[in-house]
Amino acid sequence: MLQDNSGKSLRELLEDQGFGQSDIKALARALNVADCGPAFEAALSELAIVALHEMCEWILARKRFSTIAEMDANRIMRIFLDIRRDMPDVEKVADQFAIPEARATSMLTRMRYGAARRLRAARYQACSGEIENLLQAVEEDEDGRKCINVDKETLEAFNEAWWHILKATDEHGKGGAYEAAEKPDFIWSGKYGGRVIATVRMWNHIVKWLKQKHRELENV
């Protein structure tokens, strides 16, 4: 735990610097922890390390951002991956970091399709885990299919997975990696997610594909 020579907690040090109760609550929300107790102190310690790392890189001229947008995107990525251990989305960034929704959308798009390999890997991992959890909570129908509701982020990963699976037609035959693959059905889909249904076998293929993408990005 990081402390100064006074022995005060990081929360107390922040309060000494003029951060009020509303600031503490907003900070805890952004770090995805309660605003009291050891979890908050641990998150503040991790934030301090991230900030120290950024400042040292700047002083040593190892990494200096050309624009404020680049700096903001890097900070968002570090907070989500190294402290929250969560996937950023437009709603979280806009609501918890006071960034306008249009700017948050643009920022996350650049992060996803740019050089943020860790973010992309975490996205595949989070989405595969979310799908597995949702599938465990529902029963098969009489046709051997399962239907789940997914949020926007998971729906995008789901669409990417089934498209690549169906494109790999040479793997659809008996014994193939995607044996008996078939297109899922959409009960509905919209801005915030959708309700989708597929055979249990196809769901297994989708989860397998997402996990494989995570491993590929993590190992490069």
Secondary structure as a PSIPRED ss2 file (coil, helix, strand):
# PSIPRED VFORMAT (PSIPRED V4.0)

   1 M C   1.000  0.000  0.000
   2 L C   1.000  0.000  0.000
   3 Q C   1.000  0.000  0.000
   4 D C   1.000  0.000  0.000
   5 N C   1.000  0.000  0.000
   6 S C   1.000  0.000  0.000
   7 G C   1.000  0.000  0.000
   8 K C   1.000  0.000  0.000
   9 S C   1.000  0.000  0.000
  10 L H   0.000  1.000  0.000
  11 R H   0.000  1.000  0.000
  12 E H   0.000  1.000  0.000
  13 L H   0.000  1.000  0.000
  14 L H   0.000  1.000  0.000
  15 E H   0.000  1.000  0.000
  16 D H   0.000  1.000  0.000
  17 Q C   1.000  0.000  0.000
  18 G C   1.000  0.000  0.000
  19 F C   1.000  0.000  0.000
  20 G C   1.000  0.000  0.000
  21 Q H   0.000  1.000  0.000
  22 S H   0.000  1.000  0.000
  23 D H   0.000  1.000  0.000
  24 I H   0.000  1.000  0.000
  25 K H   0.000  1.000  0.000
  26 A H   0.000  1.000  0.000
  27 L H   0.000  1.000  0.000
  28 A H   0.000  1.000  0.000
  29 R H   0.000  1.000  0.000
  30 A H   0.000  1.000  0.000
  31 L C   1.000  0.000  0.000
  32 N C   1.000  0.000  0.000
  33 V C   1.000  0.000  0.000
  34 A C   1.000  0.000  0.000
  35 D C   1.000  0.000  0.000
  36 C C   1.000  0.000  0.000
  37 G C   1.000  0.000  0.000
  38 P H   0.000  1.000  0.000
  39 A H   0.000  1.000  0.000
  40 F H   0.000  1.000  0.000
  41 E H   0.000  1.000  0.000
  42 A H   0.000  1.000  0.000
  43 A H   0.000  1.000  0.000
  44 L H   0.000  1.000  0.000
  45 S H   0.000  1.000  0.000
  46 E H   0.000  1.000  0.000
  47 L H   0.000  1.000  0.000
  48 A H   0.000  1.000  0.000
  49 I H   0.000  1.000  0.000
  50 V H   0.000  1.000  0.000
  51 A H   0.000  1.000  0.000
  52 L H   0.000  1.000  0.000
  53 H H   0.000  1.000  0.000
  54 E H   0.000  1.000  0.000
  55 M H   0.000  1.000  0.000
  56 C H   0.000  1.000  0.000
  57 E H   0.000  1.000  0.000
  58 W H   0.000  1.000  0.000
  59 I H   0.000  1.000  0.000
  60 L C   1.000  0.000  0.000
  61 A C   1.000  0.000  0.000
  62 R C   1.000  0.000  0.000
  63 K C   1.000  0.000  0.000
  64 R C   1.000  0.000  0.000
  65 F C   1.000  0.000  0.000
  66 S C   1.000  0.000  0.000
  67 T C   1.000  0.000  0.000
  68 I H   0.000  1.000  0.000
  69 A H   0.000  1.000  0.000
  70 E H   0.000  1.000  0.000
  71 M H   0.000  1.000  0.000
  72 D H   0.000  1.000  0.000
  73 A H   0.000  1.000  0.000
  74 N H   0.000  1.000  0.000
  75 R H   0.000  1.000  0.000
  76 I H   0.000  1.000  0.000
  77 M H   0.000  1.000  0.000
  78 R H   0.000  1.000  0.000
  79 I H   0.000  1.000  0.000
  80 F H   0.000  1.000  0.000
  81 L H   0.000  1.000  0.000
  82 D H   0.000  1.000  0.000
  83 I H   0.000  1.000  0.000
  84 R H   0.000  1.000  0.000
  85 R C   1.000  0.000  0.000
  86 D C   1.000  0.000  0.000
  87 M C   1.000  0.000  0.000
  88 P C   1.000  0.000  0.000
  89 D C   1.000  0.000  0.000
  90 V H   0.000  1.000  0.000
  91 E H   0.000  1.000  0.000
  92 K H   0.000  1.000  0.000
  93 V H   0.000  1.000  0.000
  94 A H   0.000  1.000  0.000
  95 D H   0.000  1.000  0.000
  96 Q H   0.000  1.000  0.000
  97 F C   1.000  0.000  0.000
  98 A C   1.000  0.000  0.000
  99 I C   1.000  0.000  0.000
 100 P C   1.000  0.000  0.000
 101 E H   0.000  1.000  0.000
 102 A H   0.000  1.000  0.000
 103 R H   0.000  1.000  0.000
 104 A H   0.000  1.000  0.000
 105 T H   0.000  1.000  0.000
 106 S H   0.000  1.000  0.000
 107 M H   0.000  1.000  0.000
 108 L H   0.000  1.000  0.000
 109 T H   0.000  1.000  0.000
 110 R H   0.000  1.000  0.000
 111 M H   0.000  1.000  0.000
 112 R H   0.000  1.000  0.000
 113 Y H   0.000  1.000  0.000
 114 G C   1.000  0.000  0.000
 115 A C   1.000  0.000  0.000
 116 A C   1.000  0.000  0.000
 117 R H   0.000  1.000  0.000
 118 R H   0.000  1.000  0.000
 119 L H   0.000  1.000  0.000
 120 R H   0.000  1.000  0.000
 121 A H   0.000  1.000  0.000
 122 A H   0.000  1.000  0.000
 123 R H   0.000  1.000  0.000
 124 Y H   0.000  1.000  0.000
 125 Q H   0.000  1.000  0.000
 126 A H   0.000  1.000  0.000
 127 C H   0.000  1.000  0.000
 128 S H   0.000  1.000  0.000
 129 G H   0.000  1.000  0.000
 130 E H   0.000  1.000  0.000
 131 I H   0.000  1.000  0.000
 132 E H   0.000  1.000  0.000
 133 N H   0.000  1.000  0.000
 134 L H   0.000  1.000  0.000
 135 L H   0.000  1.000  0.000
 136 Q H   0.000  1.000  0.000
 137 A C   1.000  0.000  0.000
 138 V C   1.000  0.000  0.000
 139 E C   1.000  0.000  0.000
 140 E C   1.000  0.000  0.000
 141 D C   1.000  0.000  0.000
 142 E C   1.000  0.000  0.000
 143 D C   1.000  0.000  0.000
 144 G C   1.000  0.000  0.000
 145 R E   0.000  0.000  1.000
 146 K E   0.000  0.000  1.000
 147 C E   0.000  0.000  1.000
 148 I E   0.000  0.000  1.000
 149 N E   0.000  0.000  1.000
 150 V E   0.000  0.000  1.000
 151 D E   0.000  0.000  1.000
 152 K H   0.000  1.000  0.000
 153 E H   0.000  1.000  0.000
 154 T H   0.000  1.000  0.000
 155 L H   0.000  1.000  0.000
 156 E H   0.000  1.000  0.000
 157 A H   0.000  1.000  0.000
 158 F H   0.000  1.000  0.000
 159 N H   0.000  1.000  0.000
 160 E H   0.000  1.000  0.000
 161 A H   0.000  1.000  0.000
 162 W H   0.000  1.000  0.000
 163 W H   0.000  1.000  0.000
 164 H H   0.000  1.000  0.000
 165 I H   0.000  1.000  0.000
 166 L H   0.000  1.000  0.000
 167 K H   0.000  1.000  0.000
 168 A C   1.000  0.000  0.000
 169 T H   0.000  1.000  0.000
 170 D H   0.000  1.000  0.000
 171 E H   0.000  1.000  0.000
 172 H C   1.000  0.000  0.000
 173 G C   1.000  0.000  0.000
 174 K C   1.000  0.000  0.000
 175 G C   1.000  0.000  0.000
 176 G C   1.000  0.000  0.000
 177 A C   1.000  0.000  0.000
 178 Y C   1.000  0.000  0.000
 179 E C   1.000  0.000  0.000
 180 A C   1.000  0.000  0.000
 181 A C   1.000  0.000  0.000
 182 E C   1.000  0.000  0.000
 183 K C   1.000  0.000  0.000
 184 P C   1.000  0.000  0.000
 185 D E   0.000  0.000  1.000
 186 F E   0.000  0.000  1.000
 187 I E   0.000  0.000  1.000
 188 W E   0.000  0.000  1.000
 189 S E   0.000  0.000  1.000
 190 G E   0.000  0.000  1.000
 191 K C   1.000  0.000  0.000
 192 Y C   1.000  0.000  0.000
 193 G E   0.000  0.000  1.000
 194 G E   0.000  0.000  1.000
 195 R E   0.000  0.000  1.000
 196 V E   0.000  0.000  1.000
 197 I E   0.000  0.000  1.000
 198 A E   0.000  0.000  1.000
 199 T E   0.000  0.000  1.000
 200 V H   0.000  1.000  0.000
 201 R H   0.000  1.000  0.000
 202 M H   0.000  1.000  0.000
 203 W H   0.000  1.000  0.000
 204 N H   0.000  1.000  0.000
 205 H H   0.000  1.000  0.000
 206 I H   0.000  1.000  0.000
 207 V H   0.000  1.000  0.000
 208 K H   0.000  1.000  0.000
 209 W H   0.000  1.000  0.000
 210 L H   0.000  1.000  0.000
 211 K H   0.000  1.000  0.000
 212 Q H   0.000  1.000  0.000
 213 K H   0.000  1.000  0.000
 214 H H   0.000  1.000  0.000
 215 R H   0.000  1.000  0.000
 216 E H   0.000  1.000  0.000
 217 L H   0.000  1.000  0.000
 218 E H   0.000  1.000  0.000
 219 N H   0.000  1.000  0.000
 220 V C   1.000  0.000  0.000
